[in-house]
Amino acid sequence: MKKCSRRDVFKLAGAGSLALLLPTLTRMQAGQAWADEKLDPESPQAKALGYVHHYSEVDAERWPRYAEGQICANCQLAQGDMSADWMGCSIFPGKLVAGPGWCNAWVQRQG
């Protein structure tokens, strides 16, 4: 019977950890680890925050906080490539929001 050294144990543990993380690492791209589908503006959370796919659809009477120039692409909460048509958002995890979209959680991007 072959003896198993500590070095061999650590090699196996490292390889096993990598094998477990591989599916996660292959899905990560541009800060959007799990963003798969586009956000439905009719979903309860999107409705509660007044999310729209295009800023021109914002109901200014209902959402007086909206100001011209506020879009998802220049929001602090947006994640990933800001020049893309669709990007991740920390308010809507697992969903993609439209670059020209808007919601009431909009915050000016720093820098």
Backbone hydrogen bonds in HBPLUS format (Angstrom, degrees):
<---DONOR---> <-ACCEPTOR-->    atom                        ^
c    i                          cat <-CA-CA->   ^        H-A-AA   ^      H-
h    n   atom  resd res      DA  || num        DHA   H-A  angle D-A-AA Bond
n    s   type  num  typ     dist DA aas  dist angle  dist       angle   num
A0009-VAL N   A0005-SER O   3.09 MM   4  6.47 155.7  2.15 150.1 156.9     1
A0010-PHE N   A0006-ARG O   2.95 MM   4  6.25 162.4  1.98 155.6 159.3     2
A0011-LYS N   A0007-ARG O   2.99 MM   4  6.23 150.3  2.08 144.9 153.4     3
A0012-LEU N   A0008-ASP O   2.98 MM   4  6.23 162.8  2.01 150.9 154.7     4
A0013-ALA N   A0009-VAL O   2.89 MM   4  6.12 158.2  1.93 150.7 157.4     5
A0014-GLY N   A0010-PHE O   2.92 MM   4  6.00 159.2  1.97 144.8 150.2     6
A0015-ALA N   A0011-LYS O   2.99 MM   4  6.17 162.2  2.02 149.5 154.4     7
A0016-GLY N   A0012-LEU O   2.86 MM   4  5.97 155.0  1.92 145.4 153.0     8
A0017-SER N   A0013-ALA O   2.92 MM   4  6.08 155.3  1.98 145.4 151.8     9
A0018-LEU N   A0014-GLY O   3.02 MM   4  6.21 160.6  2.06 147.2 152.4    10
A0019-ALA N   A0015-ALA O   2.97 MM   4  6.16 154.1  2.04 144.2 151.4    11
A0020-LEU N   A0016-GLY O   3.06 MM   4  6.32 146.7  2.17 143.3 151.7    12
A0021-LEU N   A0017-SER O   3.00 MM   4  6.25 147.3  2.11 147.1 156.2    13
A0022-LEU N   A0018-LEU O   2.89 MM   4  5.86 133.8  2.11 148.3 159.0    14
A0024-THR N   A0021-LEU O   3.00 MM   3  5.39 119.8  2.37 111.3 126.2    15
A0025-LEU N   A0021-LEU O   2.96 MM   4  6.18 165.2  1.98 161.3 166.2    16
A0026-THR N   A0022-LEU O   3.02 MM   4  6.12 153.1  2.10 154.9 160.7    17
A0027-ARG N   A0024-THR O   3.17 MM   3  5.42 140.0  2.34 102.4 113.2    18
A0032-GLN N   A0029-GLN O   2.99 MM   3  5.57 161.9  2.02 122.4 128.2    19
A0036-ASP N   A0094-GLY O   3.43 MM  58  6.15 157.9  2.48 124.3 120.0    20
A0096-LEU N   A0037-GLU O   2.81 MM  59  5.86 146.4  1.92 139.5 144.8    21
A0039-LEU N   A0096-LEU O   2.84 MM  57  5.57 160.8  1.88 160.6 154.0    22
A0043-SER N   A0040-ASP O   2.96 MM   3  5.48 170.4  1.97 121.9 124.7    23
A0047-LYS N   A0043-SER O   2.90 MM   4  6.08 164.0  1.93 163.8 168.8    24
A0048-ALA N   A0044-PRO O   2.95 MM   4  6.11 157.1  2.01 146.0 152.4    25
A0049-LEU N   A0045-GLN O   3.18 MM   4  6.40 139.9  2.35 141.1 150.3    26
A0051-TYR N   A0046-ALA O   2.88 MM   5  5.01 158.8  1.92 149.2 148.1    27
A0050-GLY N   A0047-LYS O   3.11 MM   3  4.92 156.9  2.17  99.1 106.3    28
A0104-ASN N   A0049-LEU O   2.72 MM  55  5.12 171.3  1.73 157.0 160.1    29
A0052-VAL N   A0102-TRP O   2.96 MM  50  5.60 145.8  2.07 154.6 165.0    30
A0102-TRP N   A0052-VAL O   3.12 MM  50  5.60 149.0  2.22 146.0 151.7    31
A0057-GLU N   A0054-HIS O   2.90 MM   3  5.80 169.6  1.91 131.9 135.5    32
A0055-TYR N   A0100-PRO O   2.82 MM  45  6.03 138.3  1.99 162.5 158.6    33
A0058-VAL N   A0055-TYR O   3.17 MM   3  5.55 170.4  2.18 116.4 118.3    34
A0062-ARG N   A0059-ASP O   3.12 MM   3  5.48 119.9  2.49 106.0 119.6    35
A0063-TRP N   A0059-ASP O   2.87 MM   4  6.00 153.5  1.94 155.6 164.5    36
A0066-TYR N   A0063-TRP O   3.14 MM   3  5.94 167.2  2.15 123.7 127.2    37
A0070-GLN N   A0067-ALA O   3.19 MM   3  6.01 155.4  2.25 147.7 148.7    38
A0074-ASN N   A0071-ILE O   3.09 MM   3  5.71 157.8  2.14 116.1 122.4    39
A0072-CYS N   A0101-GLY O   2.76 MM  29  5.26 138.7  1.93 133.4 140.4    40
A0075-CYS N   A0072-CYS O   3.14 MM   3  5.04 165.0  2.17 113.0 111.9    41
A0073-ALA N   A0099-GLY O   2.96 MM  26  4.65 145.9  2.08 149.1 138.9    42
A0109-ARG N   A0074-ASN O   3.24 MM  35  5.70 142.8  2.39 154.5 145.1    43
A0078-ALA N   A0075-CYS O   3.29 MM   3  5.58 157.5  2.34 107.2 113.5    44
A0076-GLN N   A0107-VAL O   2.76 MM  31  5.41 158.8  1.81 144.8 152.0    45
A0090-SER N   A0077-LEU O   3.07 MM  13  5.52 165.6  2.09 146.3 149.8    46
A0079-GLN N   A0088-GLY O   2.82 MM   9  4.82 160.2  1.86 131.4 128.7    47
A0088-GLY N   A0079-GLN O   3.13 MM   9  4.82 130.7  2.39 148.1 147.4    48
A0084-ALA N   A0081-ASP O   3.16 MM   3  5.50 163.9  2.18 111.6 116.6    49
A0099-GLY N   A0085-ASP O   2.77 MM  14  5.14 158.3  1.81 144.8 142.9    50
A0087-MET N   A0097-VAL O   2.96 MM  10  5.47 156.4  2.02 150.6 157.6    51
A0097-VAL N   A0087-MET O   2.74 MM  10  5.47 162.6  1.77 163.5 162.6    52
A0095-LYS N   A0092-PHE O   3.19 MM   3  5.70 150.9  2.28 140.5 139.5    53
A0101-GLY N   A0098-ALA O   2.96 MM   3  4.91 158.5  2.01 108.9 113.2    54
A0106-TRP N   A0103-CYS O   3.15 MM   3  5.84 155.7  2.21 125.4 126.6    55
